[in-house]
Amino acid sequence: MDNKKLNNLIESIDQWVIESNDEKISELHRQSSKADNEFEDIPILKDCITLAFNILLGDSLVGSFKTDLMKKLFLLDSFNNYKDNINEYFEKVNNNITSLNETPLNQLSVLLSGITFLNLYVQINWTGPTVQISPDFTLNNDNKSILELLEVDGETIYNKVKNPIFLYLSKICLVDNYSMLDSCKSSCWWSCRSMMYHQRSLKNATPTFKSLLNERFQIVTRFYSISTLLEDSEEAMDTTNSSKPKKSIKEINDLKDLAARAIIEQSLVFNYFRQLNKIKESIERACEVSELDCALTGALGKRTRFQTFDTAQLVMEVKNCRQRDDNGDNNNEDFNRNSSIKREVTNDDPTLLVRPSLVEEVKGQNISLRNVDQMLILLQCLNVKNQNSNNGLTTEEMLPYIQKTLEKSNNWIIHSMGLLIKSRLEIVSSKTAERAVLQIQALVDQYDDPTSSATERMNSIYSTDYPARWDLEKEVGERFIGIGAAASAFEIFERLEMWDEAIKCLTFMGKNARSEELVLQRLEIDPSPELYCVLGDLKSDEQYYIKGWELSRKRYSRAQRSLARFYLEREQYQLCIDAYQIALAINPLFPNSWFSLGCAAMKIEKWDTALNAFSRVVSLEPEEGEGWANLASIYMYQNKMDKASSALMEGLKHKRENWKMWENFLFCCIAIKDYQNAVISINQIFDLNDKKVNLKLLSIIADHVVAKDQLDKQGISGSKMEKTVSELFGRLTSKLTNNPDLWRLYSSYHYRLGNADKAIDLQQKACRSCESAHWEGQQATFEKVLQFNTILCDLYFQYPNTSNIYSAKLKVKSILKKCESSWKETDQYKNFEQLLIRLNEKESELLEQKK
């Protein structure tokens, strides 16, 4: 085989594996198995074909270990010699790889080896079924040395993970030696997949993987954009066939699927690291590539079994999508839908239907969607949850996405993911909580179900957010706690060695003494930093956190976070800040820790530290309204009102019901002369805080309107805001009728605008509202009544008519009579008597003018 043909074949194998094109790989494997085939003189190529076949179609990936390529490269025959010194083994494997000539064939062999190890690790810990692995791959120290090597940024691997050696070997091939795989186009994508599953094996998100995954997925989405794929495909056809045959619809669809999957996996990274601002755009790009157009709509139907009339139901309408291939999307002919339906727990409710029964079919109701479109719908469902608060409306909005996915699902992992999300939504309702728990348990039990093969399960696993087996079992335990079955939950957590959760179960059952006893027993068997931290939580003793920190050789950041929380509860703010800074220097992806650090810094007026902390909070969790509010408070303290206003605007997107934030926003708006938003703030505060109005700030807005030509921050003149502010006054006074100062301000506002009649009418209402029961018995109310009536009379003097002067005279006489016994000797009373004299004189003057 000449070099050009060999290189073209290597590129094709690389492409077929990432596409999951089992038809092409199967044909290639069949050719390589024939006697006297063209691959006999290139044993490495033949082994690569075997590896590719086992990755996509083989009954067991372990079969790949029998190839000479893997035996030699990974020292499989002599592995037992290194069980006591695994570091030496990994070093020799790495040397074997780096010493290879960087030919395309050698690069392909390393890539396929890494994929084999990664798939094997994922199958064992995520999808099942159980794989018979030689005990040789379990180390003498129960894999502890490998678990330590897999720690990243102070975050540990789950200690009961199975065969972590495969993850580490995948890391050596796909991540550590990524730079030598430049001839394999898919190496960047597989590197991302290896890192993502390494990250998902850790207990918390890490900045190292966040940075690397974001960086490399940009390369992946560029390499696997639909335009790039079509160009590369055309170039490949030019070199192999001068007649340039036109690509079939199926081939173009496969390329579109591949491009969409690249964006989907990038979106899952955004979702994992809570980069919510990037997900929506990413999903839209994927839908555009896949030509999927779907939306929620309403349709008449029934939701309960005994419903006698049709009501509007929220359903999904598929407006446009590509058809599935006749022989099944991605050639997934092994999927047994009947066995998959058995995994859906219906637990028929006596009243509630599993899915709404519709009067008429909506567009696309019975269409069989492509796998990639089903993944996209699941991703859109997760995005609905990310973009909305956790309430019943969000659940109702998410359900149609799940129902559409489960309607005609044809992929094992997508169907399982749909059932999982459905159960998470149903757990919140008492009517469906039991069914939800049983459903998650059924998903755990299917791990060892013999009716589905490993090939079927692994199809599309990397393009979904399906959890590891231990996370799924942990979820079962959490659901048991939710329905009150704490003892059953404890058994699960104890078996999983999740001690934090196990202790919570014992505390829930009131067995506090048993909690401490359990931790002490485990410390005798296997002391670990985590157990010391759990003991510190139980005893509220800082020495155990320090022991855990020292035991981890100052790498276990949770110990410092716990220590910081211990100091915060005791108001030892400087010690708290020091501990949080140590923890966050190791792993800064903890918004709650940054928030607590910021609060502690504010307490001792370390404003720069607090500012940095809350800035990190909102960068990690943009929807954290309290973080934005505290950030704004610091800016306000520093008199940076523009920045404070911007921060509060962001925070109020997520905390619109918090009147205190609206109040701060109002102060900022007034300070920077943003009167348009100030009006909005006053309305919100009025609605949320028991009809409270800040009259001082309201008067500033009124002054702006009266100034007419003066511009505010947004360049809006006072005259243009007159209608808005007048409506504001009208709304406030219609709902708050007993506030005389508000009526007085409203009257003054219209007086200065030249609306005399309106001003007099409003001042009359102000006078009436201040005359509460027994007002004449208190000096403050007595003085206010006299003051407001004096102002009203002054208006009458400016715009006199006989009727107003006469009514004012009667009113003044009435007030004087009521106050005579208590306030006759006061200056205010005497001045008011003089006002009556003036009114009499004015009345006489007007009568004289009429003659």
N, C-alpha and C positions, 0 to 999 in steps of 0.2 A: 504494500500500500504506500503510495507516494505521500510526501509531506502535506501537499495541498489538500488531498482527500482526507488525510488523517485529521488535519486541523479543522476542516469543515465538519467532520464527524464529531469531534470533541465539542465544537460550538453547538452542534445539534443536540448532543446528549445533555449538555448544560441547559439548553433551552427547554428540552422535553421534560427534564426533571422539575424545573421551576413551574412549568405549565401543568404538571401532573398528567402528561400525555402518555398514559399507559399503553395506548395502542401502538405508538411508534416504538416505545422501549420494549414492549413485548415482542414485536416483530424483529427488532435488533437482537434481542436475547435468543430468539429462536434460530436466527441465522448463525449466531456465535456458537450454538450448541451442536451444529451439524459437523460431521466429519470433514476434514480438509477445508475448513472455512478460512477466509482471508485474514482472520484475526489470530490464527494459531502462532504466527511468528511475532506477535506483540502481546505477550502474556499480561502485561499491565493493563492494556486496553481491554482484554477479555475480562479481567477481574473488575475493571471499572464498569463494564456492561452488567456484570453480575450484581455489583453494588447498586447500580441504578435500578435494575429489575427488582431487587429486594426492597429498595426504598419505596417503590410504587406498587408492587404487586406481590412481593414475596410473603409467604405465610409467617416467616419470622426473620426479623432483621439479624438475629444471632447467626443465621446461616452465613452472613457476610464475613464472620470471623474466621471462616474456614479458608478464605481466599489467601493465596500466598502474599498478596499485596499487604493485607492488614496484619497478617502474622509477622511479616518482616518489619513493617513500619512501626507497629505498636508492640513488638516484642511479646506477642501473646503466648508463645510457647514457653517463655521463661519468666512469665509474670510473677509466679510464686516466689521467685528469688528476690523480688523487690517489695514484698508485702510489709516488711518491717521498716522499709525506708522508701515511702511512696514518693517523696521529693526527688530522690535519685531516679526513680522510674520516669516521672514526668519530664525531668531534665533530659534523659536519654531520648525519650520520644520526641521532644522538641528539637534536639540535635539532629535526629534522623530526618525530620521534616526540613529543617533549615539547610541541611547538607545536600538536599536534592538539587539537581540541576533544574532551573526554573523553566522547564519546557511546558508547553500547554498540557501534555499528557500527565506529567507529574503534578501539575497544579490541579487538574481534574481529579486525580486520585486522592489528593489531600482534601479537596472540597467534598467529594462523595463520602470519604471516610468520616469527615466531620458531620455531614448530614446524617449518616447512619447512626453515629453516637447520639446526636441530638434527638432524632426520631425515636430511638430506643428509650432514651431518658423520658421523653414526653409520653410515650406509650405506657411505660411502667408507672408513671406518677400522675398522669392525667386521664388518658382514655381507657386503658386496659386493652384487651384482656391480659391476664397475668402471663408474664413471660418467664420461662424456665431459664434462669441465669445461673451459670456455674458459681458455686460458692467461692471459687477462687477470686471473684471480683469483690468479695467482702473482706475488708482488711481486719487485721487482728485487733485493732483498737476500735472496732465498730464504726469505721469511717470518720472518726473524729478529726484525724489529721487532714482529710480532704475537705471536711466542712470548714475547718479553719482557713484552708487555702481559698475557699470560695467566699469568704467574708469580703464585703465591699463597704467602705465608708462607715465602718463600725456596725454594720447590720449583718446579722447572722442568718445562715440558712436554717430552715426548719429542721430540727434535729432528727426527725423520724423519716426524712426523705429516703427513698430507696435508690440504691446504686448511683450516688452522686459522682462516682468516678466517670460515668459516661458524660455527664455535663462538663466535667473538667477537660476530658479529652476533646469534646466538641469545642470548648473554649480555646484549647491549644490550636486546633485546626482552623477554626473559622474566625476567631477574634485576635488571638496573639500573633498569628501568622497571616493576617488578612492582607498585608501589603504584598505578599508574594503570590497572591491569587489573582493578579491583575488580568490574566488571559481569560478568566472565567467571569462572564458578565454578571452572573447571579450571585457571586461571592459576597457582594455587599449586602444583598437581601438576606442571605443565609446567616451572615454575621449579625445582622439586626435581630433575626429570629432567635439565634443563640443567646444574645444579650438579653432579649426580652424575657425568655424563659428562665434565664439566670436571675433576672430582676424579680420575676414572679415567684421564685423560690425563696427570696429573701423576705424578712418580716416587714420591712418598710421600704418605701421608695428611696432611691439614692441619687445624689446629684451627678455622680460619674456616669451612670447609665442614662440619665435624663439628657445630659449633654451629648453623649455619643450617639444615642438613638435619634435625637433630633437632627444631628448633623448628617448621619449616614442615610436616614430616610429621605433627606432632600436629594441625595445622590440616586437612591433607588427610584423615587418618583420621576426623576429626570431621565434616567436610563430606560424606565419602563412606562414612559408616557406613550399614549397611543400613536402620536405622530412619529416618535423615535422608533417604535416597534415596526410600524408600517414601512418606514424608510429602510431600516435594517433588513426587513424581510424582502423588500424589492432588490436591495443590493445583493443579498444571498441568491436570489433567483437569477439575477444577471450573470453571476459567476458560474452558475451551474447549468443554466439553460438559456441559450441565446434567443429562443422563441418567446421568452417572457410570458409564460402562461398566466392567465388571470387567477388571482387567489379566489378560492371558493368562499361562500358566505360563512361556512363553518370555521374556516381558518381565520377569517377576519373577526368572527365572534370570539374565537379563542384568544386572540390578541387583545380584544376589548376587555374580556374577562380578566386577563392578566394585568392590564393597566389599572382596571378598577380595583383589583385585589391589592395592588401596591398602595393605593390611596387609602383603602379600608384599613390595612395594617398600620399605616401611618396614623390614621385617626384613632385606632385603638391605643397607640402610644400616647397621643394627646389626652385621651380619656383616662388612661392609667395615671398620668402625672398631673391630672386636673388642669390641663391647658385648654380650658373650655372656650376661650375666645378664638381658638384655631379650628375647633371641631366642625362648626357649622359650615364654614367655607370649604373645608376638606370634604365633607359629605356631599355638598353641592357639586364639587368637581367630579367625585366618583359617580354620582347619578348622571351627570352630563356624559361622561365617558361610556357608561353602561347603557345610556339612552333609556333610563328609568324615570318615569314621571308618575308619581303617586301622591295622593293627598287625602286627608280626612274629609268625610262628607256625611250628610245625614240621610237616613233611609227609614221608612216605616217598618215596624216589626214588633215582635214581642220579646220580652226579657225573662218573663217568668212562665211557668207551666200552665197556670190557671188564668192567665191574663186574657180578658175577653175583648179587648180593643187594642188597636195598634198605636204605638207611640214612636216618636223619633228616636232612632238608635244611631250612635256614632260608629261608622264603619270606614274601611279604607277602600278608596277607588283607585284602580290602576289605570291611568289614562294612556300610558304608552310604555311598552317594554319590548325587548327582543324575545323571539320565540326560543323555546328549548330545542336542542338538537333532537332529531328523531330517535337516536339511539341513546339518549340520556346525556345530560350536561356532564362534561368531563368524564364521559364513559363510565359513570358510576352505576353499573348494572347490578352490583351486589346488594344495593340497598333494598332491604325487605320492609316495605311500608307496613305490612300487617303486623310484623313483630314490633315495629316501632310504635304503632298505635297502642299496643299492649302496655307500653311504658307510660302512656298518659293516664294518670289516675283521675277518673271522673268522680267517683264517690258520690253518685247522683244525689244532688240536693232535692228535697221534696218540692221546692218552689222555683229555685233559680236554675235557668238553663245554662249549659256550658258555654254556648255561643248564642247570640240573638237569632231568632227565627224571623227572616225578612219576608215582606210581602212580595217584593220584586228583587231580582238580582241587580246588584250595582255593577258598573263597568269593571271588567276584569276579575269578577268574583271567583270564577272557576278556572281561571287561567293557571297553567303550570309554570311558575316562575323559574328562571335560571338560578343556580346556586348563588351566584354573585349578587343577584338582585335580592334574594332572601337575606343574605348577609347584610346588605345595605339597609333593608327594612329593619333588621334587628339593631343596627347601628343608629338609625334614626330614632328608634324607640329609646335607646340609652340617652340620646341627646335631648329628647323631651324631658327626661328626668333631670338631666344636668341643667337645663335652662329654666326649670320651674321649681317652686318650693314643693316640699313633700306633703301633699294633701290629696283629698279624694278626687279632685278635678284632674290632677296630674295622672293618677291611676287610671281614670276613665279614658284619658287621652292616649295612654300607652297601650291599653288593651287591644284596640283595633290592629296595631302593628303586629302584636303577637298572634292574634287570630288569623291574620293574613299569612304569616309565616307557617303556622301549623296547619293551615287549610289544605295545602297539597305539598307538604315538605317531602323532599326526596334526597336527604342527606342526613346521615346519622348524627353528626356533631351539631348541625344547624337545628335539627329537630330537638335535640337534647337542650341546646341553649334556649330555644323558644320555650320549652317546658319549664326550664329553670326560672326565666324571667317571669313567666306566668305565675309560678308558685310564689315568687317574691311579691308580686302585686296582690295576690289573693290572701296572703298571710295577715293583712291588716283588717280583713273583715271577719267577724265572728262566724258568719255563715260558711266561709270557705277556708278558714284557718286550718282545720283538720285535714282537708284535702291538700292544702299547700304543703304541710309537713310530710304527709304520706308521699307526695310527689317528689320532694327532694330526697326522701329515703329511697324511693324507687330508682332515682338517678344514681344514688350511691351503689345500690345493689346491682345495677346493670354492668358495673365494672367487670364482674366475673361471669357475665352472661355469655354462654358459648354460641348463641345464635348469630352474633355479628363478629366479623373478622377484624383483625387489626387494620388491614388495608381500608376497609369501609369506615372505621372509626377515625383514622388519621386524615382522611380526605377533608381538607379545609380547616383543620384544627388551628392553623396559624392565623386564620382570618376571622376568628371568633374570640370572645372573651371568656371561654369556658374555664371554670376554676379547676385547680388541682384537686386530687382526691381528698387530701387532708382539709383543704378549705371547704369542700363540699360537706364533709362530715362535720366540720366545725359549724357550718351553717345549720345542719340538722340539730346540733346541740343547742344553738342559739334559739331556734324555733321551739324546741322543747321547753326552754326557759320561758318563752313567750306565752305558752299555753299552760304553764304551771308545773310541768313535769321536770322539776329541777334534779331529781334523783337520776332520771334517765340521762339527762344532759351531763351530769357529773361523771357517769360511767364512760360516756363518749370522750370527754375532755381528759379524763384520767388515762384512758387507753392511748389517746393521741399525745399525751404528755404536754398538754397545753395548760400549764399550771395556773396562770392568771385566771383563765376562764373557769378552771376547776374550783379555785378558791372562791370565786364569785358565786358558784352554785352552792357551796357549803355555807357561805354567808347568807345566801337567800333562804337556806333551810334552817338558819339559826345555829349552825354547828361551828362556832368560831374556834373552839378548842381543837376540834378535829382538823381545822385548816392549818393551824400552827404545827400540829403534830405531823401532818402529811408533809409539809415543807421540810421540817427537820429530818424526817426519815429519808426524803429524797436527797438532802444535802449530804447525808452519811454515805449514800450509795454513789451519787454522782454530783459533786458540788459544781455549780455553774453560776455565772454572774446573774442570770435571769432569776434563779431561785433565791439568791441573796436579796435581790430587789423586791421579790414577792414577800420575803420575810420582813424586809424593811417596811413595806406597806402595812403588813399585819401588825407589827409592833410599834410603828411610828418612831423608828429609831434610825438616826442617820448613819450609825456605824456600819449597818449592813449594806447600805448603798456604797459606802466607801470600800468595803470588802469586795463587793461585786466589781467595782471599778478597778481595784488593784488586781483582782483575779484575772480580769480580761486584758491585763497589761495596758490599761488606760485606752482601750479601744471601744468599749461597750457604752455607747452614748446614752442608752436608756438609764444607766446608773446615775449619770449627771443630771438628766432630766428629772428623775425622781427626787434627787437631792435638792434640786432647785425648787421643785414644788413643795418639798418639806420646809425649806427656808421661807418660801412665800407665805405659807399658811401661818408661820410664826412672825411674820412682818420683819424678817431679817433681809431687807431688800438688797443690800450690797452683796451679801453672800449668795443670794438668789441670782442676781445678775451674773456674778462670776461663774456659777455652775452652769447656767444656761448658755453663756458664751462658749464655754468649753464644749458642751454637748453639740451646739449648733455649728461649731467650727468643724466637727467631725461629719455631721450630716445636717445640712441646713433646710431640709425639706419637711419641716414640722411647723406649719403655720400656728398651731395652738401654742407651741413653745415660744415662738417669736411674739405672739400676742401677750403671753404672761410676762415675758422679758420687758416688753414695752410698758406694761402696767407697773411693774416694779420700778422701772427707770423713772416713770412719771411721779411715783410716790416720793422719790428723793430728788426730783427736779433735775435729772440728767436728761435734758431735752434732746441732745444730739443722739444719744443711745436710743431713746424712745422713738425718735423720728426714724432712725434706721430700722428699728424692729418693726414698726407698723408699716413701713414701706415694703419690707420683706413679706409681711402678712398679706398685703393686698396684691403683691406680685404673684404669690403662690395661690391665693384664693381670691380672685377678683370679685367674687360675690359676697365676701365677708363684710357686711355692712358696718358692724361694730369696729372693725379695723379701720375702715375709711373714716368713721366718726372720730376715733381717737387720733388719727393722723391729722384730721382737720383741727382738732382741739389744740394740738401742738402748734400748728401753723397760726392759729388765732392768738395763742400765747406769744408767739414771736412776731405778731402783727403782720403776718403775711396773708392778708385776707383773700387775695386772688387765688392763691394755692389752696387755702382752706375752703373756699367756695367750690373749686373744682373737685376736691376730695369729697365734699359733702354731696355734690351732685352724683358722683359715682356711688356713694354709700346709699343714697336714697332710692337708687334703682332697685336695691335689694331689701331695704328696710323702710318702706313707705309708711308703715304704721307707727313709726317711732316719732312722736311729736317733739321730743327733745332735740333730735337731729334736725327737724324742720325749724325749730327755734334758733339753733345755731346757724343754720343756713340763712334764716331771715336776717340775723345780725350781720352776717358776711355780705349779703346782698345790699343792705343799707350802707355798709361801710364802703363798698366798691361802686355804689350807685347803680346797681342792677335792679331797677324797680319793677321790671316785668316779672322776674322770678320772685321778688319780694311779695308781690300780690298773690302769687301762687302759694307761697309759704304761709301767708296770713290765713288764706282759706283752709289750708291743710291743718294748721294748728287749731283753728276754730273748730274744725270737725273732730279732730282727734283728742283735744284736751278740754273737753267740757265747756265749749264756747268761750275760751279765753282769747282776749285780744290785747295786744301791746299797743296802747293808744299813742305812746310817744313815737314809736316807729311808724305807725299809721299816719301820724301827722306829718312826718318827713315826706312820705309818699305824696300826701295831699299838697304839701308845699311845692313839690316838683311839678305837679299838674298845674298849680296856680301860676308857676313861673313861665308857663307856656312854651317859650322858645329854648329853654334849657334842655340839653341832651343828656341822656343817661349813658351807662356803659355800652349798651347795645346800639347807641345812636338814635334812640327813640325820644322825640320831644315830648314835653308835658302835655301839649294840646292833643297829641295822638293817643295819649293814655287816658284822656278825660273820660271816655266812655267806659273803659275797663275799671277805673277806680270808682266811678259813680255806681257801676254794677256791684262792685265789692261792698261799698257802703250800704247799698240797698239790700244785699244779701245778709250782711251782718245784722242790720237793724231789724230785718224781718224775722230773724230767729232769736235775737237778743234785744227784747223790747224794754227791758227795765234797767238799762245802763245809761244814766243821764249824761255822763261824760262822752260816751259814744255819740249820742244825739247832738250834744253841743259841738263836737268836732265836725260832725256831718253838716250841721247848720253853718258853721264857720267856713267850711269848704265851699258851700254854695254861695255864701255871702261874698267871698273873695272872687268867685267866678262871675259875680254880677247877677246872680239869680235871687233877687230880693224876696219875692213871694215864697219861693222854696225855702230860703233861709229862715223866714219868719215861721213858716209851718213847722219846720224841724225844731226850731228853738221852743215853740209851744210844747212839742212832744218831750223835749228835754226837761222843761219845767214840770210837766205832769209826772214824768218818771222819777223825779227826785223827791216828790212829795209822798214818801212812804208813810205807813201807819205810824202815828205819834212822832212825826218828824219834828214837831215843835218842842219836844221834850229834850232833845240833844243839841248841843251847841253846833257840832259839825254839820248836821243836816239842816239846822236853822240857818246857818250862814250860807250854805250852798243854795237853799231855796231862795233866799234873798238875792244872792249873786246872780242866779240864772234868770230870775224875774227882772232884775235890773237890766241885764243884757237884752232881754226881750223888749223891755220898754224903750231901751236905746234904739232898737230897730224900728219900733213904732214911731219914735221921734224923727228918725231919718226918712221913713216912708209913711207919713201920717195919713190916717183917714178916721172919720168920726167913729166908725164901728169898732176899730181896733183900740182906739184911745178909751172908748167907753168900757169895753170889756177889760182892758188893763186896769182901769180905775177901780172897777168892782173887785178884780182879783187882788189888787194891792190892799184894798180895805179889808178883805177877808183874811189875808195873811196877817195884817196888823192886829186884827181882832184876836186871832188865835194866839199870837205871840205876846200880847200885851202883858199878861200876868207874869210871864217868866223873863222877858228880855227887854222890857220897856226902857230900862236905864242904859242899855248898851248903845254904842256908837252906830252899830249896824241898823238897829231899830230906828234911831233918830234920822239916819240918812234915808231910810226907807220912807219915813214920814215926809221928808222933803221931796221924795220922788212922787208921792201922792199929790203934793202941792203943784208940782210941775205938770202932772197929768191934768189936773183941774184947769190950770192956766192954758194948756194946749187945747183942751176941749173947748174952752171959751173962745179961743182964737179961731178954731175951725168953724164954730157956730157963727161967729161974727162974719167970717169970710163968705158964708152961704147967704147972708142977708143981702 
